[in-house]
């Protein structure tokens, strides 16, 4: 009996690297749609090759794509690695019901006989119109601001439990109707059953809040990526308002000449009248002078004629 337990002990022990790679457990997708799966890994795997595959009907692993060979014959599946964030993502497009099955994220380990570290998940593809889905799989918010995530569902899920979780940390899950915190941001979770809407509002965003999350509806995880950006500031130069104010004050009133103010025009008319008066006086003086010359001339002629008569 003791010998049998010793033989079973390796099988009962946790597998090496069992928690080194993590992902969601189960997601559901409507036919024709796409899904992006985040696969998180430990820092020690940053430089390792990552793979994505599925289990065939005999339980054998079939690799679909690798990070060292990301180009495939079709664009149905793609893979991208982000070592800085410790996550690689796989996107599957145009899914059909035949794509339903068990898949895995894996990281290759050293040595030909060592088992790759991997995490397994189930993907269900259905034509059901009431299948849960995320309105926007990527949402963006500014530091200090807030962001809203909306997850919709059909009638069969109205009474089911809804949760908001950070990817890779099941202990972070919060249930709808219980406001709390996730990371450093305040989280408000509301389930609008009449509308079939499960909404999450994260406020007071910090850079640490950036990452992968999921809406969990009846133990089906819908991945969401939350991006946090720098806050934008808008500043108006003081000189602009001053220039604008100056332009307003110096503009001439409508219908008024910009060359002279009204009082200057009156002064111009008065000067014209003075000029006309001076001209009249000069003309009068000339007329008087001419008259005197004529009178003097007449007096000379009369005196000359009288002098000749005396001769």
C-alpha positions as CSV (number, residue, x, y, z in Angstrom):
1,X,0.0,0.0,0.0
2,X,2.8,2.4,0.9
3,X,4.6,1.5,-2.3
4,X,1.5,2.3,-4.3
5,X,1.2,5.7,-2.6
6,X,4.8,6.5,-3.4
7,X,4.1,5.7,-7.1
8,X,1.0,7.9,-7.1
9,X,2.8,10.8,-5.4
10,X,4.3,12.4,-8.5
11,X,0.8,12.3,-10.1
12,X,-0.8,14.1,-7.2
13,X,1.9,16.8,-6.9
14,X,1.3,20.0,-8.8
15,X,2.8,20.1,-12.2
16,X,6.0,22.2,-12.6
17,X,5.1,25.7,-13.9
18,X,1.4,25.1,-13.4
19,X,0.8,28.7,-12.4
20,X,3.6,30.2,-14.6
21,X,1.2,30.7,-17.5
22,X,-2.4,31.7,-16.9
23,X,-5.5,32.7,-18.9
24,X,-9.3,32.6,-18.7
25,X,-11.1,29.3,-18.3
26,X,-14.0,29.5,-20.7
27,X,-15.3,32.0,-23.2
28,X,-18.3,32.0,-25.5
29,X,-18.4,33.6,-29.0
30,X,-21.1,34.1,-31.5
31,X,-20.6,32.6,-35.0
32,X,-18.8,34.9,-37.4
33,X,-17.3,37.0,-34.5
34,X,-13.7,37.3,-33.3
35,X,-12.1,36.9,-29.9
36,X,-8.7,37.9,-28.4
37,X,-7.3,35.7,-25.7
38,X,-4.6,37.1,-23.3
39,X,-2.1,34.6,-22.0
40,X,0.0,35.9,-19.0
41,X,3.4,34.5,-18.1
42,X,6.2,35.0,-15.6
43,X,9.2,37.2,-16.2
44,X,11.5,34.2,-16.6
45,X,9.6,33.4,-19.8
46,X,10.1,36.8,-21.6
47,X,12.6,35.4,-24.1
48,X,10.9,32.1,-24.6
49,X,8.8,31.0,-27.6
50,X,5.1,31.1,-27.0
51,X,2.6,28.9,-28.8
52,X,-1.2,28.6,-29.3
53,X,-2.9,25.3,-30.1
54,X,-5.8,23.0,-29.4
55,X,-6.6,19.4,-28.4
56,X,-7.8,17.1,-31.1
57,X,-10.5,14.5,-30.5
58,X,-7.9,12.0,-29.3
59,X,-6.5,14.5,-26.8
60,X,-3.3,15.3,-28.7
61,X,-1.9,18.8,-28.8
62,X,-2.0,20.5,-32.2
63,X,0.0,23.8,-32.5
64,X,-1.8,26.4,-34.6
65,X,0.7,29.3,-34.3
66,X,4.0,30.3,-32.7
67,X,5.7,33.6,-31.9
68,X,8.8,32.5,-33.8
69,X,6.6,31.8,-36.8
70,X,3.7,34.2,-36.6
71,X,2.8,34.1,-40.3
72,X,0.3,31.4,-41.3
73,X,-1.4,30.4,-44.5
74,X,-4.7,32.1,-43.4
75,X,-5.4,35.2,-41.4
76,X,-7.9,33.4,-39.2
77,X,-5.4,33.3,-36.3
78,X,-2.6,35.7,-35.2
79,X,-0.3,35.9,-32.3
80,X,1.5,38.9,-30.6
81,X,4.0,38.9,-27.7
82,X,4.5,41.8,-25.3
83,X,7.4,40.9,-23.0
84,X,7.3,44.2,-21.2
85,X,3.8,43.5,-19.9
86,X,4.4,39.7,-19.6
87,X,1.5,38.7,-21.9
88,X,1.0,37.3,-25.3
89,X,-2.3,37.5,-27.1
90,X,-4.0,35.3,-29.7
91,X,-6.8,36.6,-32.0
92,X,-9.1,34.2,-33.7
93,X,-11.4,35.6,-36.4
94,X,-14.5,34.4,-38.3
95,X,-15.2,31.7,-35.8
96,X,-17.6,28.8,-36.7
97,X,-19.3,26.3,-34.5
98,X,-16.7,23.7,-35.6
99,X,-14.1,25.8,-33.8
100,X,-15.6,24.9,-30.5
101,X,-13.1,23.0,-28.4
102,X,-10.3,23.0,-25.8
103,X,-7.3,25.3,-26.5
104,X,-4.1,26.1,-24.7
105,X,-1.5,28.9,-24.3
106,X,2.0,27.5,-23.9
107,X,5.5,28.6,-23.3
108,X,8.3,26.4,-24.5
109,X,10.8,25.2,-21.8
110,X,14.4,24.2,-22.2
111,X,15.3,20.6,-22.9
112,X,13.7,18.1,-25.4
113,X,12.0,16.1,-22.6
114,X,10.7,18.9,-20.5
115,X,6.9,19.6,-20.7
116,X,6.0,23.1,-21.9
117,X,4.3,25.3,-19.3
118,X,0.7,25.9,-20.5
119,X,-2.8,27.0,-19.5
120,X,-5.9,25.5,-20.9
121,X,-9.3,27.0,-21.8
122,X,-12.5,26.2,-23.5
123,X,-14.0,28.2,-26.4
124,X,-17.6,27.8,-27.3
125,X,-18.9,29.1,-30.6
126,X,-22.7,29.3,-30.9
127,X,-25.4,30.9,-33.2
128,X,-27.4,31.8,-30.1
129,X,-28.5,35.5,-30.4
130,X,-28.5,35.9,-26.6
131,X,-24.8,35.0,-26.2
132,X,-22.9,37.5,-23.9
133,X,-20.5,39.9,-25.5
134,X,-18.5,43.0,-24.7
135,X,-19.5,46.2,-26.5
136,X,-15.9,47.4,-26.8
137,X,-13.1,45.0,-26.2
138,X,-10.6,47.8,-25.8
139,X,-11.4,50.9,-23.7
140,X,-9.2,53.9,-23.1
141,X,-9.1,56.4,-20.2
142,X,-6.8,59.2,-18.9
143,X,-4.8,59.2,-15.7
144,X,-7.1,60.5,-12.9
145,X,-10.2,60.0,-15.1
146,X,-12.7,57.2,-15.5
147,X,-13.7,54.6,-18.1
148,X,-16.8,52.5,-18.6
149,X,-17.1,48.9,-19.8
150,X,-20.4,47.5,-21.0
151,X,-21.1,43.7,-21.3
152,X,-24.4,42.6,-22.7
153,X,-26.3,39.4,-22.4
154,X,-29.6,37.7,-23.3
155,X,-32.5,36.4,-21.3
156,X,-30.9,33.1,-20.1
157,X,-28.3,35.1,-18.2
158,X,-30.4,37.6,-16.4
159,X,-30.4,35.8,-13.1
160,X,-26.8,34.5,-13.4
161,X,-23.9,35.9,-11.4
162,X,-21.8,38.7,-13.0
163,X,-18.3,39.6,-12.0
164,X,-15.4,41.9,-12.9
165,X,-11.9,40.4,-12.7
166,X,-8.4,41.3,-13.5
167,X,-6.8,38.8,-15.8
168,X,-4.5,36.3,-14.0
169,X,-5.9,37.1,-10.6
170,X,-9.1,35.3,-9.6
171,X,-9.0,36.8,-6.1
172,X,-9.6,40.2,-7.7
173,X,-13.1,39.3,-8.9
174,X,-15.9,41.6,-7.7
175,X,-19.6,40.7,-7.9
176,X,-22.2,43.0,-9.5
177,X,-23.9,45.3,-7.1
178,X,-20.9,45.6,-4.8
179,X,-18.8,48.7,-5.4
180,X,-15.1,48.3,-4.4
181,X,-11.6,48.7,-5.8
182,X,-9.6,47.0,-8.4
183,X,-5.9,47.8,-8.4
184,X,-5.7,51.5,-7.5
185,X,-9.0,52.6,-9.1
186,X,-12.5,52.8,-7.6
187,X,-14.9,50.3,-9.3
188,X,-18.6,50.5,-9.5
189,X,-20.4,47.4,-10.9
190,X,-24.0,47.5,-11.9
191,X,-26.3,44.8,-13.4
192,X,-29.2,46.3,-15.3
193,X,-31.2,43.0,-15.7
194,X,-34.1,44.7,-17.5
195,X,-31.8,45.9,-20.2
196,X,-29.5,42.9,-20.2
197,X,-26.5,45.1,-19.4
198,X,-23.7,44.5,-17.0
199,X,-21.7,47.8,-16.7
200,X,-18.4,48.5,-14.9
201,X,-17.1,52.0,-14.2
202,X,-13.5,52.4,-13.1
203,X,-12.5,55.9,-11.8
204,X,-9.4,57.5,-10.5
205,X,-7.3,55.7,-13.1
206,X,-3.6,55.2,-12.6
207,X,-1.0,53.7,-15.0
208,X,-1.0,50.5,-12.9
209,X,-4.6,49.9,-13.9
210,X,-3.6,49.3,-17.5
211,X,-4.0,45.7,-18.5
212,X,-6.3,42.8,-19.3
213,X,-9.6,42.3,-17.5
214,X,-12.8,40.3,-18.1
215,X,-16.5,40.4,-17.5
216,X,-17.4,37.1,-16.0
217,X,-21.0,36.1,-16.7
218,X,-22.0,32.7,-15.5
219,X,-18.4,31.5,-15.4
220,X,-17.8,32.7,-19.0
221,X,-15.1,35.3,-19.3
222,X,-15.2,38.1,-21.9
223,X,-11.8,39.7,-22.3
224,X,-11.4,43.5,-22.1
225,X,-8.2,45.5,-22.5
226,X,-8.0,48.7,-20.4
227,X,-5.6,51.3,-21.7
228,X,-4.5,54.3,-19.5
229,X,-3.0,57.4,-21.2
230,X,-1.5,60.7,-20.0
231,X,-4.1,63.4,-19.1
232,X,-4.4,66.1,-21.8
233,X,-4.0,69.8,-20.8
234,X,-5.3,72.7,-22.7
235,X,-3.6,76.1,-22.2
236,X,-4.5,79.5,-23.8
237,X,-1.6,82.0,-24.1
238,X,-2.3,85.3,-22.3
239,X,-1.0,87.3,-25.3
240,X,-3.7,86.0,-27.5
241,X,-6.5,87.5,-25.4
242,X,-4.6,90.8,-25.1
243,X,-4.2,91.1,-28.8
244,X,-7.8,90.3,-29.3
245,X,-8.8,92.9,-26.8
246,X,-6.6,95.5,-28.4
247,X,-8.1,94.8,-31.8
248,X,-11.6,95.3,-30.4
249,X,-10.8,98.6,-28.8
250,X,-9.0,100.2,-31.8
251,X,-11.6,99.2,-34.4
252,X,-13.6,102.3,-35.7
253,X,-17.4,102.4,-35.1
254,X,-19.6,101.4,-38.0
255,X,-20.1,104.2,-40.5
256,X,-17.4,106.5,-39.1
257,X,-14.2,107.4,-40.9
258,X,-11.0,105.8,-39.4
259,X,-8.8,108.8,-40.3
260,X,-10.3,111.6,-38.1
261,X,-12.6,111.6,-35.1
262,X,-15.8,113.7,-35.4
263,X,-14.3,116.8,-33.6
264,X,-11.4,116.9,-36.1
265,X,-13.9,117.2,-38.9
266,X,-15.7,120.2,-37.2
267,X,-12.4,122.0,-36.8
268,X,-11.7,121.5,-40.5
269,X,-15.0,123.1,-41.5
270,X,-14.3,126.1,-39.2
271,X,-10.9,126.7,-40.8
272,X,-12.6,126.7,-44.2
273,X,-15.0,129.4,-43.1
274,X,-12.1,131.6,-41.8
275,X,-10.3,131.2,-45.0
276,X,-13.3,132.3,-47.0
277,X,-13.7,135.4,-44.7
278,X,-10.0,136.4,-45.3
279,X,-10.4,136.1,-49.0
280,X,-13.4,138.4,-48.9
281,X,-11.6,141.0,-46.9
282,X,-8.7,141.0,-49.4
283,X,-11.0,141.4,-52.3
284,X,-12.7,144.3,-50.6
285,X,-9.4,146.0,-49.9
286,X,-8.5,145.7,-53.6
287,X,-11.8,147.2,-54.7
288,X,-11.3,150.2,-52.4
289,X,-7.7,150.7,-53.6
290,X,-8.9,150.6,-57.2
291,X,-11.6,153.2,-56.4
292,X,-9.1,155.5,-54.8
293,X,-6.8,155.2,-57.8
294,X,-9.7,156.1,-60.1
295,X,-10.7,159.1,-57.9
296,X,-7.1,160.2,-57.9
297,X,-6.9,159.9,-61.6
298,X,-10.1,161.9,-62.1
299,X,-8.9,164.6,-59.8
300,X,-5.6,164.9,-61.8
301,X,-7.6,165.2,-65.1
302,X,-9.9,167.9,-63.7
303,X,-6.9,169.9,-62.3
304,X,-5.1,169.6,-65.7
305,X,-8.2,170.9,-67.6
306,X,-8.6,173.9,-65.2
307,X,-4.9,174.8,-65.6
308,X,-5.2,174.9,-69.4
309,X,-8.2,177.2,-69.3
310,X,-6.2,179.7,-67.2
311,X,-3.5,179.6,-69.9
